[in-house]
């Protein structure tokens, strides 16, 4: 069997499979945390009207847009929860499985 062709260099270094796995794990974890944080903000903001959010410091006229943006968060949460393999990257990347889980 012929070994695979080396991928092109990235940012002046050769990326290994271990590097890619580690970076995927770090980024998947960051994505998970970011979505969790957005969902927390969404839940908090549900207690306020757009005008009340503006009174708390949002720029004038942006309360409705903010509420609309937060209204999109549940679909992002659902999409992340529906992943199968992305969840396996959370943490440090894929690890060999010794069993069914």
Buried (B, 14 or more C-beta within 10 A) or exposed (E): EEEEEEEEEEEEEEBEEEEEBBBBBBBBBEBBEEBEEBBEBBEEBEEBEBEEBBEEEBEEEEBEEBBEBBEEBEEBBEEBEEBEEBEBBBBEBBEEEEEEE
